[in-house]
Amino acid sequence: MRWATVLITLLLSAAIAFAQCALCKSSVQSSGDANLIAGLRSGILLLLVMPYLVVGLIAFAIYRAYLKSLRWQPERN
């Protein structure tokens, strides 16, 4: 449960991370186009969230398979 809380916190905190490389930042600031700025930030966040989502889904699948294997173990007499 602790790992799920950490994973959810990391995924939700990505929404407030609006960082770009120096070259992208300077070119966007010089253009002044609000749609371009919003699109760049959305693209960065999308690229940031995807690896966490994939790792989380793999971890969830492994955890679920582990629980299923515990449930189907025969009882020893």
PEHU-V314856 format. One record per backbone hydrogen bond with DSSP energy under -0.5 kcal/mol. CO is the residue of the C=O (numbers start at 0). NH is the residue of the N-H. E is the energy in kcal/mol with one decimal. If there is no record, write none. Layout:
((CO	NH	E) (CO	NH	E))
This chain:
((0	4	-1.8) (1	5	-2.1) (2	6	-2.7) (3	7	-2.6) (4	8	-2.2) (5	9	-2.4) (6	10	-2.4) (7	11	-2.4) (8	12	-2.1) (9	13	-0.9) (11	14	-1.0) (12	15	-1.1) (13	16	-1.0) (15	17	-1.1) (16	18	-0.6) (20	24	-2.6) (21	25	-2.3) (22	26	-2.1) (23	27	-2.3) (24	28	-2.3) (25	29	-1.8) (26	30	-1.4) (27	31	-1.9) (31	33	-0.6) (32	36	-1.9) (33	37	-2.4) (34	38	-2.4) (35	39	-2.3) (36	40	-2.2) (37	41	-2.3) (38	42	-2.3) (39	43	-2.1) (40	44	-2.3) (41	45	-2.3) (42	46	-2.2) (43	47	-1.8) (44	48	-2.3) (45	49	-1.7) (46	50	-0.6) (47	51	-0.7) (48	52	-2.3) (49	53	-2.5) (50	54	-2.4) (51	55	-2.3) (52	56	-2.3) (53	57	-2.2) (54	58	-2.5) (55	59	-2.3) (56	60	-2.2) (57	61	-2.3) (58	62	-2.4) (59	63	-2.5) (60	64	-2.2) (61	65	-2.2) (62	66	-2.3) (63	67	-2.2) (64	68	-2.1) (65	69	-1.8) (66	70	-1.7) (67	71	-1.4) (69	72	-0.7))
